[in-house]
Amino acid sequence: MTRVFLLEHLHITNDDEENIKALGIYSSREAGIAAVERFRVLPGFKDHPQFADISAPGPANGFYLDEYEIDQDCWQDGYVTA
């Protein structure tokens, strides 16, 4: 296995604070999607049961399922804050 899928859920509170929860790491996209089906009926998650719209500007409430390669650095160029 060289790739894994990280499932997270983002809820932006009324005072614009980001509440991010790491929900699991899965061996396939399909396993991650199956996990979303289990989570989306639970308290809190059912208020934002959709996958986040990453094409929309800014952070979006909902589930994020991202693919990562094992033993690879992320953010290799660092980051800049405004």
VMD Tcl script that builds the backbone (N, CA, C; Angstrom):
set m [mol new atoms 246]
animate dup $m
set s [atomselect $m all]
$s set {name element resname resid chain x y z} {
  {N N MET 1 A 0.854 -1.173 0.000}
  {CA C MET 1 A 0.000 0.000 0.000}
  {C C MET 1 A 0.898 1.233 0.000}
  {N N THR 2 A 0.717 2.092 -0.978}
  {CA C THR 2 A 1.513 3.317 -1.052}
  {C C THR 2 A 0.666 4.564 -0.881}
  {N N ARG 3 A -0.645 4.394 -0.889}
  {CA C ARG 3 A -1.541 5.543 -0.749}
  {C C ARG 3 A -2.599 5.245 0.312}
  {N N VAL 4 A -3.008 6.296 1.013}
  {CA C VAL 4 A -4.088 6.186 1.981}
  {C C VAL 4 A -5.043 7.359 1.765}
  {N N PHE 5 A -6.216 7.256 2.367}
  {CA C PHE 5 A -7.245 8.278 2.225}
  {C C PHE 5 A -7.647 8.765 3.612}
  {N N LEU 6 A -7.437 10.047 3.856}
  {CA C LEU 6 A -7.735 10.676 5.138}
  {C C LEU 6 A -9.124 11.295 5.055}
  {N N LEU 7 A -9.991 10.906 5.996}
  {CA C LEU 7 A -11.340 11.450 6.060}
  {C C LEU 7 A -11.425 12.439 7.208}
  {N N GLU 8 A -11.869 13.655 6.896}
  {CA C GLU 8 A -12.049 14.699 7.901}
  {C C GLU 8 A -13.423 15.336 7.724}
  {N N HIS 9 A -13.882 15.990 8.777}
  {CA C HIS 9 A -15.141 16.730 8.716}
  {C C HIS 9 A -14.892 18.128 9.241}
  {N N LEU 10 A -15.377 19.118 8.511}
  {CA C LEU 10 A -15.228 20.519 8.896}
  {C C LEU 10 A -16.590 21.112 9.196}
  {N N HIS 11 A -16.677 21.783 10.345}
  {CA C HIS 11 A -17.865 22.546 10.697}
  {C C HIS 11 A -17.396 23.925 11.129}
  {N N ILE 12 A -17.847 24.937 10.427}
  {CA C ILE 12 A -17.517 26.312 10.785}
  {C C ILE 12 A -18.616 26.813 11.706}
  {N N THR 13 A -18.234 27.212 12.917}
  {CA C THR 13 A -19.208 27.624 13.919}
  {C C THR 13 A -19.751 29.016 13.605}
  {N N ASN 14 A -20.748 29.419 14.345}
  {CA C ASN 14 A -21.375 30.733 14.134}
  {C C ASN 14 A -20.400 31.888 14.353}
  {N N ASP 15 A -19.355 31.663 15.155}
  {CA C ASP 15 A -18.359 32.721 15.352}
  {C C ASP 15 A -17.135 32.508 14.457}
  {N N ASP 16 A -17.339 31.819 13.327}
  {CA C ASP 16 A -16.333 31.611 12.279}
  {C C ASP 16 A -15.102 30.821 12.709}
  {N N GLU 17 A -15.237 30.004 13.747}
  {CA C GLU 17 A -14.135 29.126 14.123}
  {C C GLU 17 A -14.285 27.805 13.380}
  {N N GLU 18 A -13.157 27.286 12.893}
  {CA C GLU 18 A -13.162 26.008 12.188}
  {C C GLU 18 A -13.020 24.869 13.190}
  {N N ASN 19 A -13.944 23.938 13.134}
  {CA C ASN 19 A -13.908 22.750 13.969}
  {C C ASN 19 A -13.651 21.578 13.028}
  {N N ILE 20 A -12.398 21.102 13.010}
  {CA C ILE 20 A -11.993 20.034 12.098}
  {C C ILE 20 A -11.798 18.752 12.895}
  {N N LYS 21 A -12.402 17.674 12.407}
  {CA C LYS 21 A -12.270 16.383 13.056}
  {C C LYS 21 A -11.671 15.377 12.075}
  {N N ALA 22 A -10.561 14.746 12.460}
  {CA C ALA 22 A -10.006 13.642 11.671}
  {C C ALA 22 A -10.802 12.400 12.053}
  {N N LEU 23 A -11.438 11.764 11.061}
  {CA C LEU 23 A -12.352 10.659 11.331}
  {C C LEU 23 A -11.753 9.293 11.061}
  {N N GLY 24 A -10.767 9.204 10.201}
  {CA C GLY 24 A -10.152 7.919 9.929}
  {C C GLY 24 A -9.231 7.967 8.731}
  {N N ILE 25 A -8.424 6.935 8.623}
  {CA C ILE 25 A -7.520 6.768 7.491}
  {C C ILE 25 A -7.865 5.434 6.857}
  {N N TYR 26 A -8.096 5.443 5.549}
  {CA C TYR 26 A -8.630 4.273 4.853}
  {C C TYR 26 A -7.714 3.856 3.709}
  {N N SER 27 A -7.800 2.586 3.357}
  {CA C SER 27 A -6.932 2.017 2.335}
  {C C SER 27 A -7.423 2.280 0.917}
  {N N SER 28 A -8.661 2.758 0.773}
  {CA C SER 28 A -9.197 3.032 -0.557}
  {C C SER 28 A -10.218 4.152 -0.473}
  {N N ARG 29 A -10.466 4.789 -1.602}
  {CA C ARG 29 A -11.494 5.833 -1.675}
  {C C ARG 29 A -12.860 5.244 -1.321}
  {N N GLU 30 A -13.117 4.020 -1.799}
  {CA C GLU 30 A -14.399 3.373 -1.546}
  {C C GLU 30 A -14.630 3.137 -0.052}
  {N N ALA 31 A -13.575 2.738 0.663}
  {CA C ALA 31 A -13.695 2.531 2.109}
  {C C ALA 31 A -13.968 3.858 2.826}
  {N N GLY 32 A -13.353 4.934 2.358}
  {CA C GLY 32 A -13.608 6.254 2.933}
  {C C GLY 32 A -15.034 6.711 2.691}
  {N N ILE 33 A -15.537 6.472 1.500}
  {CA C ILE 33 A -16.924 6.848 1.178}
  {C C ILE 33 A -17.898 6.029 2.021}
  {N N ALA 34 A -17.598 4.752 2.224}
  {CA C ALA 34 A -18.445 3.915 3.081}
  {C C ALA 34 A -18.459 4.458 4.510}
  {N N ALA 35 A -17.322 4.963 4.986}
  {CA C ALA 35 A -17.260 5.549 6.323}
  {C C ALA 35 A -18.132 6.798 6.407}
  {N N VAL 36 A -18.140 7.610 5.353}
  {CA C VAL 36 A -18.997 8.806 5.337}
  {C C VAL 36 A -20.450 8.397 5.527}
  {N N GLU 37 A -20.861 7.326 4.881}
  {CA C GLU 37 A -22.248 6.853 5.020}
  {C C GLU 37 A -22.556 6.496 6.470}
  {N N ARG 38 A -21.596 5.967 7.208}
  {CA C ARG 38 A -21.804 5.635 8.617}
  {C C ARG 38 A -21.837 6.892 9.487}
  {N N PHE 39 A -20.959 7.863 9.182}
  {CA C PHE 39 A -20.868 9.076 9.999}
  {C C PHE 39 A -22.033 10.030 9.773}
  {N N ARG 40 A -22.516 10.124 8.537}
  {CA C ARG 40 A -23.460 11.195 8.201}
  {C C ARG 40 A -24.810 11.095 8.907}
  {N N VAL 41 A -25.099 10.005 9.584}
  {CA C VAL 41 A -26.356 9.870 10.325}
  {C C VAL 41 A -26.187 10.174 11.812}
  {N N LEU 42 A -24.947 10.426 12.238}
  {CA C LEU 42 A -24.659 10.659 13.654}
  {C C LEU 42 A -24.866 12.127 14.035}
  {N N PRO 43 A -25.141 12.371 15.324}
  {CA C PRO 43 A -25.306 13.754 15.782}
  {C C PRO 43 A -24.122 14.622 15.376}
  {N N GLY 44 A -24.411 15.836 14.981}
  {CA C GLY 44 A -23.390 16.784 14.537}
  {C C GLY 44 A -23.082 16.602 13.063}
  {N N PHE 45 A -22.674 15.410 12.679}
  {CA C PHE 45 A -22.352 15.154 11.278}
  {C C PHE 45 A -23.591 15.261 10.401}
  {N N LYS 46 A -24.751 14.881 10.948}
  {CA C LYS 46 A -25.968 14.936 10.131}
  {C C LYS 46 A -26.403 16.374 9.850}
  {N N ASP 47 A -25.838 17.353 10.571}
  {CA C ASP 47 A -26.123 18.759 10.276}
  {C C ASP 47 A -25.376 19.233 9.027}
  {N N HIS 48 A -24.301 18.561 8.683}
  {CA C HIS 48 A -23.494 18.863 7.489}
  {C C HIS 48 A -23.086 17.533 6.863}
  {N N PRO 49 A -24.032 16.789 6.280}
  {CA C PRO 49 A -23.778 15.418 5.838}
  {C C PRO 49 A -23.140 15.289 4.455}
  {N N GLN 50 A -22.948 16.393 3.773}
  {CA C GLN 50 A -22.464 16.343 2.396}
  {C C GLN 50 A -20.941 16.406 2.348}
  {N N PHE 51 A -20.403 16.060 1.181}
  {CA C PHE 51 A -18.994 16.333 0.932}
  {C C PHE 51 A -18.866 17.837 0.736}
  {N N ALA 52 A -17.799 18.412 1.252}
  {CA C ALA 52 A -17.568 19.850 1.108}
  {C C ALA 52 A -17.352 20.187 -0.363}
  {N N ASP 53 A -17.847 21.346 -0.761}
  {CA C ASP 53 A -17.680 21.817 -2.140}
  {C C ASP 53 A -16.345 22.550 -2.227}
  {N N ILE 54 A -15.315 21.843 -2.680}
  {CA C ILE 54 A -13.982 22.445 -2.714}
  {C C ILE 54 A -13.824 23.458 -3.845}
  {N N SER 55 A -14.812 23.524 -4.748}
  {CA C SER 55 A -14.733 24.524 -5.815}
  {C C SER 55 A -15.265 25.881 -5.355}
  {N N ALA 56 A -15.952 25.903 -4.217}
  {CA C ALA 56 A -16.485 27.156 -3.679}
  {C C ALA 56 A -15.350 27.931 -3.001}
  {N N PRO 57 A -15.418 29.248 -2.999}
  {CA C PRO 57 A -14.369 30.026 -2.324}
  {C C PRO 57 A -14.421 29.825 -0.813}
  {N N GLY 58 A -13.267 29.740 -0.196}
  {CA C GLY 58 A -13.188 29.598 1.251}
  {C C GLY 58 A -13.516 28.191 1.704}
  {N N PRO 59 A -13.366 27.938 3.011}
  {CA C PRO 59 A -13.666 26.610 3.536}
  {C C PRO 59 A -15.166 26.328 3.524}
  {N N ALA 60 A -15.511 25.077 3.333}
  {CA C ALA 60 A -16.913 24.676 3.274}
  {C C ALA 60 A -17.178 23.578 4.290}
  {N N ASN 61 A -18.328 23.653 4.947}
  {CA C ASN 61 A -18.731 22.617 5.888}
  {C C ASN 61 A -18.909 21.289 5.175}
  {N N GLY 62 A -18.594 20.210 5.869}
  {CA C GLY 62 A -18.844 18.884 5.339}
  {C C GLY 62 A -17.622 17.990 5.400}
  {N N PHE 63 A -17.718 16.876 4.688}
  {CA C PHE 63 A -16.683 15.856 4.683}
  {C C PHE 63 A -15.624 16.140 3.617}
  {N N TYR 64 A -14.386 15.829 3.952}
  {CA C TYR 64 A -13.263 15.904 3.030}
  {C C TYR 64 A -12.597 14.537 3.010}
  {N N LEU 65 A -12.365 13.997 1.839}
  {CA C LEU 65 A -11.660 12.732 1.690}
  {C C LEU 65 A -10.485 12.983 0.761}
  {N N ASP 66 A -9.287 12.999 1.325}
  {CA C ASP 66 A -8.088 13.349 0.562}
  {C C ASP 66 A -7.128 12.179 0.489}
  {N N GLU 67 A -6.504 12.033 -0.667}
  {CA C GLU 67 A -5.552 10.963 -0.919}
  {C C GLU 67 A -4.136 11.441 -0.613}
  {N N TYR 68 A -3.371 10.609 0.087}
  {CA C TYR 68 A -1.990 10.917 0.421}
  {C C TYR 68 A -1.098 9.733 0.076}
  {N N GLU 69 A 0.099 10.036 -0.387}
  {CA C GLU 69 A 1.093 9.004 -0.629}
  {C C GLU 69 A 1.907 8.831 0.651}
  {N N ILE 70 A 2.113 7.587 1.049}
  {CA C ILE 70 A 2.847 7.292 2.276}
  {C C ILE 70 A 4.318 7.665 2.103}
  {N N ASP 71 A 4.903 8.159 3.187}
  {CA C ASP 71 A 6.322 8.536 3.249}
  {C C ASP 71 A 6.673 9.682 2.315}
  {N N GLN 72 A 5.713 10.541 2.024}
  {CA C GLN 72 A 5.962 11.732 1.213}
  {C C GLN 72 A 5.644 12.971 2.048}
  {N N ASP 73 A 6.498 13.962 1.947}
  {CA C ASP 73 A 6.258 15.217 2.652}
  {C C ASP 73 A 5.155 16.000 1.950}
  {N N CYS 74 A 4.329 16.637 2.743}
  {CA C CYS 74 A 3.316 17.562 2.221}
  {C C CYS 74 A 3.790 18.987 2.554}
  {N N TRP 75 A 3.244 19.958 1.883}
  {CA C TRP 75 A 3.587 21.366 2.116}
  {C C TRP 75 A 5.084 21.587 1.940}
  {N N GLN 76 A 5.668 21.010 0.920}
  {CA C GLN 76 A 7.111 21.079 0.703}
  {C C GLN 76 A 7.618 22.492 0.437}
  {N N ASP 77 A 6.733 23.398 0.032}
  {CA C ASP 77 A 7.141 24.778 -0.233}
  {C C ASP 77 A 6.807 25.709 0.922}
  {N N GLY 78 A 6.362 25.136 2.054}
  {CA C GLY 78 A 5.964 25.961 3.189}
  {C C GLY 78 A 4.606 26.580 2.957}
  {N N TYR 79 A 4.298 27.659 3.671}
  {CA C TYR 79 A 3.040 28.356 3.490}
  {C C TYR 79 A 3.199 29.818 3.883}
  {N N VAL 80 A 2.308 30.637 3.428}
  {CA C VAL 80 A 2.331 32.069 3.696}
  {C C VAL 80 A 0.975 32.463 4.270}
  {N N THR 81 A 0.986 33.273 5.296}
  {CA C THR 81 A -0.266 33.809 5.843}
  {C C THR 81 A -0.444 35.230 5.367}
  {N N ALA 82 A -1.660 35.644 5.264}
  {CA C ALA 82 A -1.942 36.994 4.765}
  {C C ALA 82 A -1.754 38.027 5.842}
}
mol reanalyze $m
mol bondsrecalc $m
mol representation Tube
mol addrep $m
